[in-house]
């Protein structure tokens, strides 16, 4: 199916465009009253993720409401650990919790992985198929996964954490177990993403949400090689890699076999380009808190951001949009990007 608004795809191919494409991480969520209405009648977040028709509906909501240039399938990075045999819960106002986190190599050896794990996520592929049908080729659809290190961090820690000290301790004290777990997670991610592509996604984004809590040395050993394997395997569609707070690894990230690198708001466009290199598309990197400012400030910041990137750029925030961000300000951000024209 030909995509009518192919601005994102053209940008990822390095083709010239009149303006950067725009979408937002977490664009489908609590900023939208339509989303809140659906969530309020369900038992919880996981019911929404696992109900394909509803996941498709909330995926499409920001396309209709905000006018963004891409949809991103509504799901969760933790569906992969669950498919591997490590169940999780989503606790309101607290976040994810794993009642039985991984503690030993024996538990890792017993995990389901690869296509056996990915085959358990048919509800995600169904959501992709429904979304593609309902979008009718209006905009591209992004599929995503957490990066191996980020998923390991949750599976070992047992939930969210400011430090992930248990997960980092695991790297130091059970090195062979950590490598085995990362291998199994990586194989599961590759199968999962290939199934998503077969179901219809047009772009893949890999989220390494907890990249920045590792030292450069640990990141080189326990994250980058596994992201690299995924990028080499996923060559059917463009790939974006977003490693939050991993400014120290931008040079290595720039060498990955992917089309774009996401930047958080702590890295300037100029430094990002210098370290990533001239070829990659850069995505980001407006500070999400700027969307609490007034419209004039938002428009000024967006214009400056686009000027500073000097092309080869996907306009986005430096992290997900915060749930209490005023909807009108999010619309102002999107409209400011759409109103820009390259010289």
ChimeraX attribute file (.defattr): number of C-alpha atoms within 10 A of each C-alpha:
attribute: neighborCount
match mode: 1-to-1
recipient: residues
	/A:1	9
	/A:2	10
	/A:3	15
	/A:4	11
	/A:5	16
	/A:6	17
	/A:7	23
	/A:8	25
	/A:9	20
	/A:10	14
	/A:11	22
	/A:12	24
	/A:13	15
	/A:14	16
	/A:15	11
	/A:16	13
	/A:17	15
	/A:18	12
	/A:19	21
	/A:20	26
	/A:21	25
	/A:22	24
	/A:23	25
	/A:24	25
	/A:25	16
	/A:26	18
	/A:27	25
	/A:28	25
	/A:29	20
	/A:30	18
	/A:31	20
	/A:32	20
	/A:33	12
	/A:34	16
	/A:35	18
	/A:36	13
	/A:37	11
	/A:38	13
	/A:39	18
	/A:40	10
	/A:41	8
	/A:42	11
	/A:43	9
	/A:44	14
	/A:45	16
	/A:46	16
	/A:47	13
	/A:48	19
	/A:49	21
	/A:50	20
	/A:51	15
	/A:52	22
	/A:53	18
	/A:54	20
	/A:55	24
	/A:56	28
	/A:57	20
	/A:58	26
	/A:59	27
	/A:60	24
	/A:61	19
	/A:62	26
	/A:63	20
	/A:64	11
	/A:65	12
	/A:66	20
	/A:67	17
	/A:68	21
	/A:69	23
	/A:70	26
	/A:71	32
	/A:72	29
	/A:73	26
	/A:74	27
	/A:75	24
	/A:76	15
	/A:77	15
	/A:78	21
	/A:79	23
	/A:80	25
	/A:81	23
	/A:82	18
	/A:83	20
	/A:84	21
	/A:85	15
	/A:86	22
	/A:87	17
	/A:88	21
	/A:89	16
	/A:90	15
	/A:91	12
	/A:92	9
	/A:93	6
	/A:94	9
	/A:95	11
	/A:96	16
	/A:97	18
	/A:98	21
	/A:99	13
	/A:100	13
	/A:101	18
	/A:102	20
	/A:103	17
	/A:104	13
	/A:105	16
	/A:106	10
	/A:107	14
	/A:108	20
	/A:109	13
	/A:110	10
	/A:111	16
	/A:112	19
	/A:113	25
	/A:114	20
	/A:115	16
	/A:116	14
	/A:117	24
	/A:118	25
	/A:119	16
	/A:120	15
	/A:121	18
	/A:122	16
	/A:123	17
	/A:124	27
	/A:125	23
	/A:126	20
	/A:127	26
	/A:128	29
	/A:129	20
	/A:130	19
	/A:131	28
	/A:132	24
	/A:133	13
	/A:134	13
	/A:135	19
	/A:136	13
	/A:137	16
	/A:138	18
	/A:139	24
	/A:140	25
	/A:141	25
	/A:142	23
	/A:143	24
	/A:144	24
	/A:145	22
	/A:146	24
	/A:147	28
	/A:148	28
	/A:149	27
	/A:150	21
	/A:151	25
	/A:152	23
	/A:153	23
	/A:154	24
	/A:155	26
	/A:156	23
	/A:157	24
	/A:158	22
	/A:159	19
	/A:160	15
	/A:161	14
	/A:162	7
	/A:163	12
	/A:164	19
	/A:165	14
	/A:166	15
	/A:167	23
	/A:168	20
	/A:169	13
	/A:170	21
	/A:171	18
	/A:172	11
	/A:173	11
	/A:174	14
	/A:175	14
	/A:176	13
	/A:177	19
	/A:178	23
	/A:179	16
	/A:180	14
	/A:181	24
	/A:182	23
	/A:183	17
	/A:184	20
	/A:185	26
	/A:186	22
	/A:187	20
	/A:188	24
	/A:189	27
	/A:190	21
	/A:191	21
	/A:192	26
	/A:193	23
	/A:194	20
	/A:195	19
	/A:196	27
	/A:197	21
	/A:198	14
	/A:199	18
	/A:200	22
	/A:201	25
	/A:202	24
	/A:203	23
	/A:204	26
	/A:205	22
	/A:206	24
	/A:207	23
	/A:208	23
	/A:209	19
	/A:210	22
	/A:211	25
	/A:212	16
	/A:213	17
	/A:214	18
	/A:215	13
	/A:216	14
	/A:217	9
	/A:218	15
	/A:219	18
	/A:220	14
	/A:221	12
	/A:222	20
	/A:223	19
	/A:224	22
	/A:225	15
	/A:226	21
	/A:227	24
	/A:228	17
	/A:229	16
	/A:230	24
	/A:231	21
	/A:232	13
	/A:233	13
	/A:234	18
	/A:235	13
	/A:236	12
	/A:237	16
	/A:238	19
	/A:239	25
	/A:240	24
	/A:241	28
	/A:242	26
	/A:243	25
	/A:244	20
	/A:245	21
	/A:246	23
	/A:247	20
	/A:248	13
	/A:249	20
	/A:250	22
	/A:251	15
	/A:252	14
	/A:253	25
	/A:254	23
	/A:255	13
	/A:256	22
	/A:257	21
	/A:258	25
	/A:259	20
	/A:260	27
	/A:261	26
	/A:262	28
	/A:263	28
	/A:264	25
	/A:265	17
	/A:266	15
	/A:267	18
	/A:268	17
	/A:269	23
	/A:270	11
	/A:271	12
	/A:272	24
	/A:273	24
	/A:274	12
	/A:275	17
	/A:276	22
	/A:277	17
	/A:278	12
	/A:279	13
	/A:280	23
	/A:281	24
	/A:282	30
	/A:283	28
	/A:284	28
	/A:285	26
	/A:286	26
	/A:287	17
	/A:288	19
	/A:289	13
	/A:290	18
	/A:291	25
	/A:292	17
	/A:293	13
	/A:294	12
	/A:295	18
	/A:296	11
	/A:297	14
	/A:298	21
	/A:299	22
	/A:300	12
	/A:301	18
	/A:302	24
	/A:303	17
	/A:304	12
	/A:305	20
	/A:306	24
	/A:307	14
	/A:308	14
	/A:309	22
	/A:310	13
	/A:311	18
	/A:312	24
	/A:313	28
	/A:314	26
	/A:315	27
	/A:316	29
	/A:317	26
	/A:318	24
	/A:319	22
	/A:320	14
	/A:321	22
	/A:322	17
	/A:323	14
	/A:324	10
	/A:325	18
	/A:326	15
	/A:327	18
	/A:328	15
	/A:329	18
	/A:330	22
	/A:331	17
	/A:332	20
	/A:333	30
	/A:334	24
	/A:335	17
	/A:336	19
	/A:337	23
	/A:338	18
	/A:339	11
	/A:340	16
	/A:341	12
	/A:342	12
	/A:343	6
